[in-house]
Amino acid sequence: MKISFSVNEVPHSIEIKDENTPLLWVIRDMLHLKGTKYGCGKAACGACTLHVDGEAVRSCSYAVKFAEGKKIRTIEGLGTKENPHPVQQAWIEEIVPQCGYCQPGFMMATAALIDKIPEPTDDDIDRNIINVCRCATYYRMRKAIHRAAQIQRTTSKTME
Amino acid sequence: MKTIPHSIPIILLLVGGILMTAIYSRGVVSSYSSTTIPNNEVLKDTPFDKMMQVLTHERCINCHPNDNIPKQGKDSHPHYFGMKRGEDNLGFTATQCTTCHQPENNDYSGVPGAPHWSLAPKSMGWQGLDKYEIAKAMLDRAKNGNRSHDELVHHLTEDSLVLWAFDPGVDHEGIPRETPPISEAEYKAAVIAWFENGAIIPKE
């Protein structure tokens, strides 16, 4: 079966036997973008979070057939070393990661959050950022999420 | 200065502890309660009772909570990860039901899915009601989304999310989820028959 979609604004067409293959494995093993992680495989931990048409999605539980015609964004498409996304900038400033494995998922979930809620409260964070970090970097992440939102708001104002 | 016997504070603490435990337990138990058919009830073969064997099953009740918390599993435990009703019954702004639930069951992850996956609106909270109360609520246009009998029949027998109960997929261990006790065909026939006969709620 042929499925077409874009990943980080690059169009892709893939041939795949099992249309129910999780998008995660297509991204990692066929397109070789290894930033999106496999954690639990049951949509519980959020390590595999990426964006599909701007919405946070757990890609281990997302059949690739549903990606037809969609715009996918992974951690690799969030920003660059020279021009980091506000979430990446905040993560660096707050020195968030410990082992780092779950962080791409948290960062993608956070990017989706601050796109929709530019000034999230602690309650907004509690409700929307429900990924799992076994190093328990939650405290630093909370600070980084507020900081990322602040950077994004400042950047948006500058661009206006 | 008077001295208080040592045993009095201990007794007071014990009594207080027992009271607090009782109060807390009641709260927890009520939040977990789901509607089930009591074991001692004789199951009748009427269209109403057949229909209600489905509508009172966890596959239906778990998404018709009487609070804002979806339930999961045979024991109707609160949905993991603190998920709640959120906006428009679809979860929270950036973490919605569709962050994990797609239009079909996912046999790889064990995450259930169906088109327009969502909680039933709050007015359709059935958890904790008996079958007679559910029927009354279902027929009440103020609670049922202003649906006529025809629209209710359509919803109950055609809606893909309602009928998901008969094809609930497998859990994360690959174990099939329990389906309601009667078949989809029997259920549909019972719903149609009950409404054709005037949707009369039998006396309790």
Interface residues (C-beta under 8 A of the other chain):
Chain A: N20 T21 P22 G41 K42 A43 A44 T49 E55 A56 V57 R58 C60 S61 Y62 A63 F66 A109 A112 L113 D115 K116 I117 D124 D126 R127 N128 I129 I130
Chain B: Y80 F81 G82 M83 K84 G86 F92 T93 A94 T95 Q96 T98 T99 C100 Q102 P103 E104 N106 D107 Y108 S109 G110 V111 H172
